[in-house]
Amino acid sequence: MTDWIGDTFTSDVGWTHLESLVDVGNRMAGSDGERAGLELTRDALAAAGARDARIEAFDIQGWERGDSEIRRGGEPVASGRSACIALPRSPSGEAAGELVDLGYGLPEDFEDGEVAGAVVVVSSTTPDSVDRFVHRREKYYHAVEAGAAAFVFVNHVEGTLPPTGSVGTADDPIGAIPAVGVSKETGSRLIRRYEGDELLVDVDCEIPDATSGNVVAEVGPDTDDYLVASSHVDAHDIAEGAMDNGAGTATIVEVARALAAREDELDTRVRFVGFGAEEVGLVGSSLFAEAVDPERVKAVVNVDSNVFGRTLTLDHHGFDALEATAERVSDRFDHPIALGGELVPHSDHWPFVERGIPGYMVSGETEGRGRGWGHTGADTLDKLESRNLREQAILLTELVVELAADDVNTSRKRGEEIAAALEREGKATGMKITGDWPF
């Protein structure tokens, strides 16, 4: 029967949930807005037909934004939230030093001794000539290790949009040095006018105790083994978080609605999880993954930052069964799906994959590197299309049904296999400096 396809393509359940999430406003981890998003998602999953929908709360290190600026000789040279914003989990305080432009902020850029005591400026992107993407947190901790006084993260996307993104580690949630994000235009101006001058970076923020949570609900038979279909509900406080990750959460709600109507086709239980506190270090998914029996989780389908384009990217992390299942679904629907085999050590699939559990990172296909509008104030609903959400929900519903089949064997990997792949792909160095190396 294919009636479910028409029902999904004409459903407004997912899109309505997306509108509800973006209308919350600030969904920063630990905030009242995140709690509202979790409650909306719990209720949406229950209304979609999932059973036992609930929120499993946990404590986190909170972080609340104040005003930040960069000054020269007491005069502001970048101030106001349209020009200069703190990176979440930056410490509060002031730090001064000579402004040093490190370009892309590649690991080797921190080795020449100019960084000690400096205010370092790095770009949010990585050149195509480098065979891996160097993450913001890796650049930050290279700066910390080299003795920098402060860290300035410059958006590479035009449009006067300062970027956000957390610092800190699991063991030390608050970073070691003040960190701010500035727009491409502000960064260019700072470098042109003040490189070599002493600048002061001033971050004001509050660091309270806070509570987050994971939304959990289920469909399908009551089997011991289960699939996880997940997204993260939280978003950065400077934007609606439409793409990142209202879109992913809306998609799994739509998938839950479709699967509730196809329960008799499922051989394996499906557990839907809307994770909290992803943007500040994968906190919710890490706690959840630590508590599972790896032998019981058949696979993870994690959706993060989709809908802005029609083509899904499924990073399958080298798990053959996941690659083959995605290819079958793409062929069956004659719909392109971009596949990636390298490890992606970011987003909520990762705490599972690092334990050898087969997992997809599901996102939207992008041109070039970086997040585009993501992690800026321009991550808004107007950039997304309901058609894309519906099409992607159809593909992912079929993907989950396929994975749930008894004849699909999703073999696990050993920890040393994951570690060796990270070393081979050049990602181990960055994970070790950011405290994310689990092996």
N, C-alpha and C positions, 0 to 999 in steps of 0.2 A: 504493500500500500504506500502511496506517495502523497496522500492527503495532507500529511504533516508538513510537507514542503510548502504547499499553498498557504496553510495556516500560519506558518512561521513568516513567510514573505509578506503576509498582510497583517501580522500582529503589530500592535503598538506597545506591547508590554515592556520590551527592553528600552525603547526610545523614551517612553514615559518615565521609566526609572532613571535613565540618564538625565533627563530634565530635572527630576527631583533632586538628584545628587548635586548638579551644578548650582541649583538654586539654594542649596544649603550655604554656599559661600565657602568660608574657611573650614577645610577638613584636615587641618594639621594634626599629626599624631598627638594624641592625648588631649585634644581640645573638645569643647562641647560640640563643635561641628562634626568632628570625626565620629563622636558618639551618635549624633543624629544620622549620619550616613550609615553607620552600622545598623541602627534600628530600622532605617528605611530598607536596607538590603535584607535584613532578617524577615521583615514583613512581606517584601516582594517575593522572596523565595517561597515563603509559606503560601502566598496567594497563587503562585505559579504551580503549586501542587507538590512541592517538596515537603517532607515530613520532619518533625522534631526540629524545626528552625529555632536557633538559639544563639546567644552571644556568650562566648567564653572569655571573661575579662582577665587582664593581666596588668601588672604595674610596669611603668616605663619611666625613663628619665624625660621629663617634660622640657620644653623650650618655647619661649614666647618672645616674639620680635619686638624690639623698640626701634629707635631711629639710629642710623649709622651714617658716617661721613668720612671723607678724606680731606685733610687740611694741610696747608703749607704756610708756615709762619703764622698760624692762628686764623688764616682765612680759608674758608671752605673752597675746595676745588672740585668736589663731587659730593653732593648732599641731596637729600630728599629721596623718596622711594622710587622715583622715576629714573634716578641716576646711580644710586648706591644702596645696596641692601646687604644685610648680614647673611652669611650662609648658615643655615640651621645647625645648631649645636656648636657654633663658634662660641668661645668664651666671651664674656663681657669685659670691656676694658680698652685701654689705649696702648698703641705700640708705634714707635717712630723708627725710621731708618731711611737710607738712601733708596730711591726708586730704581729698581733693576728690572729690565724687560727680558724675560727668558723665552719669549716667543711661544712655541707650542708647549713648553714645559715638559720635554722628554727627559727620561732619567739622566741621560748624559749632560743635559743642560745645567744640572745642579752640581756638577763635579769640579768646576773651575775655581771654587773658593770665593766667588763674588757674592754668594747668597748670605753668608753669615752676617747677621744684624741688619739685613736689608728688608725693604718692602718689595716682595717679588710679584711680578705681573705675569700671568700665563693665559694662553688662549683656551677656550672650551673645546677646541677640536684637535684632531691629530692629522698630520698630512698623509696623503695616500701612499707616500713612499715608505711609510712605516707599516709593518705587516700586522699590527694589532692596534686596537683603540686604547689609548692611555686615559684611564678614568680620572675624573676630578679628584677623588679621594687619594689616588696614588700620587698625583701631582702635589696635593696638599702635604702628604706625609714625606715626600721627598724634600719639600721646603722645610718642614719641621726638623727632619733629620740633619739637614744642612745648616741649621741654625738661623733660619729666617725670622725676622721680627713679626711680619704680618704677610698675608696672602691675599692677592687681588685676582679674581677670576673673571676674565673678559669674554663676553659672548662673541662668537664668531659670526652670528647671524645679524644682519642689518635690521634696524628698526627701533633704536634707542630702548632696547629691552634688557635690563639687567637680569642675569640668570641666577637661579637658586640651585640648591643641592646640598645635602648634609655633609658634615665632616664628623670626626669622632669615630671611635671603635666600639666593639661590643664590651670590651673590658673598661674602656675609658670613654664614656659616651660624649663627654664635652671635649672638644678639640684643644690643642695645646697653644695655639696662637690665634689672634683675631683674623677673621676671614670674611671678605665681602665679595659680592658680585657686581660688576658694572657692565654697561652696554658696550657694544663694539665701538660706538662713536665716542663714548666717554673714555674708554681705554685708549683709543688712538690719540685723543687729545692729551691725556695724562702723560703718555709716553713722549709725544712730540714736545710738550712744554716743560715737563718736569723730570725727565729721565736724568738721574745723577743728583737730583736735589733731595733734600730730606723732606719726607712727607710723614704725616701722622694718620694712622687708621684708628678710628674710634667706633667701637661697637657697643651698643646698649641693648641688653636683653635680660630676660628673667629665666631662671632655671629651677622651676618647681618640680615637685613630685607629681606624677600624673598617672592616669589609667587609660589603657587602650583595650582592644579585644578582637577576637576572631568570630565572624559569623559562620555557623556550621548548620547544614541541612542535608537531607539525603533523598535519593530516589532509587528505585530498583529493588531487586531481591535482597533478602537479609543474608548475604554471603559473608564469610569470614574475610575474604579478599575484597578490595575495593579500589576504585579509581578516585583520584582527586581532581576535580575541576575547580580552578581557583582564579582569583584576581586580588588586587588590593584596593581597599575602599578609601584609604587616606589619600590626601593630596597636599601639595605645598600651599601655604597660606596666602600666597600672592596672586592666586589665580583660581578659576573655577575647577581646574583639574578635569576638563572635559575629556581630552584624549588620554591623559595620564592621571588617574586611570578610571574615570567615570565610564569610559567606553568599554573597558574590559569587564567591569562589574556589571554593566547593563547587558553585555553579551552573555555572561554566564547565567544571568536571570532568564534571558530569552532561551538559552539552551535548556535550563531547568524546566521551563514551561513545555518545550518540545519533548523532552525526555519523559516527563510525567505522563504524556499521552502515548509514549512508546514503551512503557515499563515492561510490558510482556515480551519485548524484544531484547531486553538486557539480561545477559548471563551473569553479570557482576554488578554489585552495588556501586553507586556513584555518590561520592561525598562532595558536596559543594562547600567551598570555603572562601569567604571574603575576608582576607587578612587585614589586620590593622598594623600601623606603624612600619610599613614597608619603606617609606621614604627616609627613614632615619636609621636604616641598617638592617632591614629584613627581620625585624624583631618578632612580629607575629608568626611568620612562617618558620622561623628558626625554632621558636618554642613548640610549635605544632609538630614539626619534623622530628624534634628530639624525643617526642612522646610516642611516636608510632613504631610499630614493628615493621622494619623494612621489608620483611618477607610477605607482609599482608598487603602492601601498597603495590598494585599491579602497574600503575603508571600515573603520572601527573600531567595535566593539561592546564598550563598557567597562561592566562591571557592578560597582557599588559601593553597598553598603548596601541590600539588598533582603530579601525573605523574611518580614519582620515583618508584612506585610500582603499581601492577595491581588493588589492592582492594581499593575502595573508603571507607572512613569513613564519615558518615553523622551524625553529632551531631544535634538532632532535638529539644533539649531543653525542652522535655516533651510535645510538641504540638502533640496531638494524630493524627491529620490529616496528619502531616508531616511524622510521623512514619509509618502510614498505607500506604501512597503513596510510600515511599521508599521500603517497603516490597513488594508491588505489582510490582514495576519495577524490583526488584531483582528476583522475581519469574518468571516474564514474560520472562526475558532474561537468566534465569538460570545462573546468574552471581552473585557472592557474593558481598554484600555491608555490611560493618560493621556499626552497629547503636549504638549511644550513647544518653542517655536521660538526662545526667547532663548538667548544664549550663556551657558554655565556654565563660567567660567574656573577650575575646581577639579576635581580628580581626574584620572585617567590618560589620559582621552581628550584633555585640553586640549593637551598638547604636539604632538599631531597636528592638531587642529582649528585651532590658531593658525597652522599652516603651510598651511591650506586643504584639508586632507584631511577628507573627510566622516566624521563620528563621532557616535555616540550616547553620552550619559551615561544609563545604565540604573540606576534605583534604585527604591525602594518609594515609593508615593504617601503623602504625609504631609498632615496637617491643620496649617495655620499654618506658621510659620517655625522654623528651628532643627533640631537633631539628635535631640530627644527624649532617649532614654537613651544615644545615641551620645556617645563621648568621655567617658564616665563609667564608674565601676566597675560600673554596672548593665547594661552591654552584655553580656548573658549569654544562654546557649543557651535557657534556659527561656522566653524571650520570642518564640521563633521556632517555626514549624510546618513539618513535613516536607511536608505537602500543598502549601503555598505554593511550596516549593523545586521540587517536581516539576512543578506547573503552569507555573511561570515558566521552567523548563528546556525544557518543550515549546514554549512560545511563542517562546523565543529560538532554539531549534534551527531551527524553521521560518523565523524571521526571517533567520538566517544562510544557510540554503539559498536563500531568495528573493534575498538580496543577491548570492549567489555566481553567480546565473544570468547567462548571457552577454547576455541581452536587457535587463538592468538596468544603466543607465548612471549612475554616481555622479560627476557633474561636480564638479571642485574649485573652490574660491574663491580669488581673489587676496588677498594680504595686506592690501591697502588696503580691501577689502570687509570683512574681519574687523575691522580697526581702526575703520572707520567705524561698524560695528554696535556695537562696545564703547563708542564715544563716544556714540552715539545712546541706548544703554541705560543710560548713566550709570556704567559700570563702569571706564572708562579711568582716572579719577582715583585710585581705590583701587589699581589695578594699577601705576600709576606710582609711588605712594608706597611700595609694598611691593617694588619692584624687579622686578615681573613683566611689565613692558611690553616686548614684543619688537619693536615696530615703529619 
